C-alpha cells in the first residue's frame, strides 16, 4: 500500500479515547488511514517519531491577528507561522482586528489569505456589535454566512444591557454562539487586580466584582433567551463558582482560561514588569488554584493562549501606560504540559484541554471536521502535532516566530523551565512546520 506520509515509532495519544501507545500513523490524501504496527507500506515521506509524542493538532480558541486588512506588515503570515511552530492547527481569531471584523467582505478576505498560507485553519469570530461599540448589532447572519463561527466583543464589554439582551435573542433564534468575556464596563477599567499588590504599587484595581456582576447578568439573560454562550478567559475563583452553578443548572455555557492566569499571579508583576500587564489582570494565588482545578475537572472546557502580539513601542512603557497582552501561540503546548505535570494528570487529559475540549466548544462550526476534530483516529483529518516531551527550553524573544516578542515567561522571569518542543506540525496531511532536528526522509 502506498501512503503520502508514514510517522513511525511515535507515542500516539488520542485524548478523547485515552489511547496512549507506541504506534505508527499512516496518512493518505489529507486523512489518517491507519494507526498501529504498520508493515509493507511505501511512503512518499517518512518521519521517525522515536521518543516523540504524536498528538492531534492543538486548537486555540483565542488569538489576535492585529491588522489582517493591511498587507505590508505580513502580520497574518507571521502569526500563522507562529501557530504552526506551536503545534496549533486550528485557530479562533478575535474580531478586534484593524479594521474590526464586522463586514462579511473582511471575513472572506481573511479566510482566503489564511487558506493560501496553508499553515493553520482559521475560524474568525465576527463582531457582536458594529465596530465593537456596543450600540448597534452587527450583520450576524451575513457574517455567519461569510464564515464566522460565533460573535464576540473581544475585550470590549457591552455596557447597555438592552443591547446585550437583543444580541442574545437574535443569536438564540439562529443558533449562533455568543462569546463573551465577563467584565463590567465600569468596574473593569483598572490596571491590575484589586488586592494588596495593586495597593502597594499604587495601581488602580479591577475587583473580582467586575467579573461576577457580568456573569450574573449573562446567566440571567441566558435564562431569558436560551442563548448559547462561551465565556472567554475566566480569571477568578468566584467566577469559577458561578460557572459551576450555571452548568449544574443546565445552562448551555462553556468557558476557557488563558495560559497566563493558569500559571501567574499578581505577585509576578514585581517591580512594574510591563510584560505582566495583561487583560484580564493577574489575580491572587487562590484564584489561580481554582482555575487550575476547574480546568482539570472539566468545569472549564479549554485552555487558550490569549495570543496578542504587542509591539515594542506599545509595551516598553511605564506599567500603567503599556498595552495589555502577550504572545502565546508558541507557549500553549509547553504551558499546558507544565499545568498537567503540576496537577499530576495523565497525558491524554492534559492534551484534551488544548485539543478535544476546544473542539467540543466549536462543535459543528468546524464543518466537515466536527466529528473527529481534536482526535487522532483512523478517518480523521490529519491535523497533527509531533513534539519532544523530553525537551526543556527557556523562552527568549529570538526563538519566537510571532512578531510579538513580549511574554511574561521570557528570560526565566518566573523561574519556570518549560517542557516540550514541537518538532513537526501537519495540517490536512501537509507539513506546515518542521524543526531542523526532526528525522524525516523523502522516498
N, C-alpha and C positions, 0 to 999 in steps of 0.2 A: 504494500500500500504506500502511496506517495502522499506526503503531507507538506505543508508550507513551512512549519516550524515545529521542531521537537525540543522540548525542555526536559532534560533528563536528570534523574537522581536528586530532585529537589524535595524539600519538606512541604508537601501540598496541604494547605489549610483552607477549609471551607467553613466560615463562621456559622452559617445557618444550620448545617448538619452536625457540626462538631468534628468533621473529618480532619485528621491530623496524622499524616503518614508519609513515608518516603515513597515517591512515585514519579512516573514520567507523565508529561502532558503533551498531547499532540494537537496541533492547530491546523485547520484547513479552511480556507475561504471565510475568514473572519470569526470562525466558531471553534470552540473546544470540541474535538471529536472523540478523543479517548483519554482516559486517566487510568493509570495502573502500571504494571510491569509490561512495557511495550517492546516487542521484538519485530525484526524484519520490516522495519519502517525506513523509507527513504525520505529524507527531509531536505528541502532547499536551504534551510538554516537550522543549525543545531546550537543549543545553548546548554552548557554544562552548569547545572544549578547545584552541584555538590556543596553541601554546607550552607545553602541559601534557602530562604522561605519563599515559596510560590503562593501568592495570595490573590484574591480578587483586587482589581484596581480600586483605589480609595475614592470615596465620594465626599466632596467637601460642599457643605450647604451654605457657606458664607465667604465670599471673596469680592473684593472691589477691583475693577479694571480701570478705574480712574477716567481715562479720556479715549474711549473707543471711537469717538467721532473724529478724532484727529490722527491723521496718518503719519505725521512727521516724527512723532516720538516713539513709534514702534511699541507702545505700551502693551497692546494685546499680544504681540509676538513674544515679548519678554516674559509676561506673566503666565502665558500658557506654557512657555518653556520651563518656567519655574514649577508649574503644576506637574508637568511630566517628570522633572527631576525629583519631585517629591513623591512620585508614585500615584498622583491624583489623575484619574482618568475621566471623571465627571465632576463638573464644577458649576455651582449655582452662583450667578452674578447678581449682586445687589443693584437696584435701579438708580443709585445716586452717582451716576456717571456724569460726564460733561460732553454733550447735553444729557439731561435726565431721560431715562427710558420711559417716556410717556407717549411716544408716537410709534405706530406699527412699523413705519419705514426704518426707524433707528434699530428696532429689534431685528428686523430681517437683515439689515446690513451687518449687524454684529454677528449674527449666527452664520451668515455667509462667509465672513472673514475668518471666523473660527474654524469652519469646515475646511477652508482652503489650507489652513496651517496644519491640520491633521495631527494635533498634539494632545488634544483633550476635548471631550464632549462638553458643550456649553449649554446651560439651562438658565436663561435670563428670567429674572423677576421683573414684572412691569411695575411702574409707579402706581400706587393706590389712588393718589390724588395728583392732579396736574401740577407739574413742576415741584412735586412733594411739598406744596404749600399748605396742605390740609384744609383746603377750601372747597374746590370742585372735584368731583370724581373723575378719574381718567376714563379713557375709552376701553374699559376692561374686555369687552367681547372682541374688539378688533385686536387688542394686544394679545389676547389668548390665541386668536387665530394666527397671529404672526409668530407664535412660538413661546410665549411666556408661560411658565409653569405655576405661577401664582402672582400675588400682588403684595407689595410691601412699601414701607415708608423709610426703610434703612434706619438711620438713627434720628429721624425727624418725627417726633410724636404728632399725632392729630389732637390738637387742643380742643376742638369742637366735638363734643360727644355726639351731637346730632349727625355730623358728617360721618363719624366712625360707624354709627348705627346704620346709616343708609348704605355705607360701603359693605358692611357685613350682610345686610339684607340682599343687596344685589349679588354679592358673591355666593350667598347661600342658594339663591334662585337658580344660578347656573352651575353650581357645584364647584366653584373655584375655592382655592385655599388662600386665606389671607395670612401673611407672615408679619408678625408684629413684635417689635422689641418693646417690652413693657417698661415704660418710663413716663412719669408725669411731666407734662410740658413745662410746669413752673418749678417743681421741686428738683428736676433733673439738670439744672443749669450750673451746678458747681464744677469744681476741678478735680477733687479727689473724694473718696468715700468718706462720709461723715464718721468721725471717730477720733481717738487720741492722736493718731499720726497727723491727720489733717489739721487738728487744733495746734499741735506743736509746731508744724511747719507754716502755720498761718494761711492755709489754703481753704477756700470756700468748700463746704462739704455737700455731698449728694447723699441724702438719707436713704435708708432702706425703704422708707415710706414711698419714695419715688417709684419703686418697683411694685410694691404691694398694692398701692392705691390703683395703679394702672391695671394690675392683674384682676383686682376685684371688678373694675369697670369692664374689662374684656370678658370675664366669665359671665357677668350679668347680661351683657349684650349677646353672648353666645347662647345663653338660655332663651333669650327672646327671639333670636333669629335662626338658631340651629346652624349657624355658620361653622365651617371647619377652620381652625386657627392653628398655625405653627408659631410657637413662642421662640423668639430668637435671643440667644445669649443671656440666659438667666445668670444672675450674679449673687444671689443671697440665699441664706438658709430659710428665711421667711418665705421667699418666693418659691422655693422647693416645696415647702409645706403646703402652700396654696395649690401648687400644681398637683401634688398627691391627692388632695381633696377633690380637685376637679376631675382627675382621671378616675377616682373611685366612684364619683357620681355618674360617670359615663359620658362626659362631655367629649366631643371629637377634637381633642387637643394633643399636639405633640410639642416637643421642646428640644433645644440644643444648648450647649455650653461651649465657650471658647477655650482654647488651649491656655490662654493667659490666666483666666480666672481659676482654672483647674490646678495650676501649679504655683501661682504667686499670690502674695497678699500686699496690703498697703505698706507694710514694713519695708518691702523691697524698693519702695520709692527712694529710700536712703536720703542722700543729700540732693534732692531735687533732680534725680535722673530722668531726663525728658523721655527716654525710651520707655519709661514706665507710665507715661501719660497715655492712658487707654480709655476706651469707651465701650462697654461700661467700665467704671473705675474699679481698681483692685480693692477688694474688701478684706475683712478680717479672717483670721485662721478658721474660726467656726464656720464661716460661710464657705470657705474653700473645702473643708472636710464634708460639709453637707452636699456640695456639688459633686465631689468625687464619689460619695456613696450613692447618690441618686443616679449617676451615670452607670455605676456598677450594677445596681439592682433594676435598671431599666425604666425608672421613673423619667429620667432624661433620656431621650431617644438617640441622640447623636452628639459627637464631638466635632467641632468645626475649627478651622484655622483663624477665622475672622481676619483674613488677609487684607492689609491696607498698605500699599507701597507709598509711604510718605517720603518726600524728597528732603534732602539735607537742609535746604533753606527754610523748610517748614518745621523741621524737627530740632535743629540746632539753635534753640531759643530758650529763654527762661521757661521753667516748667509750666507756668500758667498761660504762656503765650504759644507754646508748642502745639502743633496739630496732634490730636489723639490718633493712635493707630500704630500698627506694627506689621511687618511682613510675617507670613506664617505658613504659606503653602509648603515650603520645603522642610518645615519643622513638624508638620502634623503627624506623620508616622512616628517619628522619634519620641515626641511628647506623649503620644498615645501609649507607646510601649513603656515609657517611664511610669505613666499612671498605672498601667496593668501590673508592672513589677511591684510598685508600691502597695497595691491593693491585693497582691497575691492571686491574681486572676489567671485562668488558663489562657493560652494564646488565642484560641478561637473566640473567646469572649472579648478580649481586648480589641482584636481586629474588627469584631462586629460593630463596635462603636463608630468606626470610620468606613464601614462597607455596608453591611446588612441593615443597620439602624437607619442611616440616611436614605438608603434605597426604599425602606418602608415609608419614610416621610414623603418622598416624592411619588411613590406608588405608580399609578397608571400614567402619570405625567412623563415617565421615562419611555413611553411609547412601546416599541416592539421589544425593548429590553425588560419591561416591567416584571415579567415573571421570574427572571433569573438575574436581575441586576444585583450587584453586591455578593454574588455567589461564584464559586468555582466548581462547576458541574458540567458533565457532558451535555452538549447542546447549547450552552450559554455563549453569548458573545465573548470573544477572547479579549476582554479588558483585564489586564493582569499587572500586578506589582511584584517584582522579584527583588528581595532585599537580603542583606547580610546581617543576621541578628547578632553576630559577634563583634561587629564593628562599633567602635565608640568614637565620637567626634565632639569637638567644641566649636560652636558656631563663630565664624568670623565673616564680615561683610564680603570679602573677596570670594567666598565659597558660594554665594547666593546668585542664582541666575536672575532673580527678580530685580527690577530697577529700585525697589525699596530695600535699602540695606540696614534699616533700623529694626531691631528686635530686642526685647528685654532679656533674651537668652544669649546675646552675643558676649564675647570676651570672658565667658565664665562668670558673668556678673552675679549669677545666682548660685555659683558653686556646683552646677549641675553638668555632669558629663552625659551627653545624650546617646542613647543606644540606637543601633540600626541605621544602615545606609542603603539607600535604593541603588540597585545595580542595573535594573532594566525595567522599563515601563512599556507595555503593549496596549494599544488602543485599536480595537477591532482587528487584532492579529497583525497590526503594523507596529514596527519598532519606533516608538515615539521618543524614547530616551535609552541610551546605553552608556554605562560608565566605562572609562578606559580600562579598568581592571577585569571586566567580565570576560569569561572564556566563551567565545562564540565563534562559529565557523560557518562557511557557506559551501554547499556542495558544488 
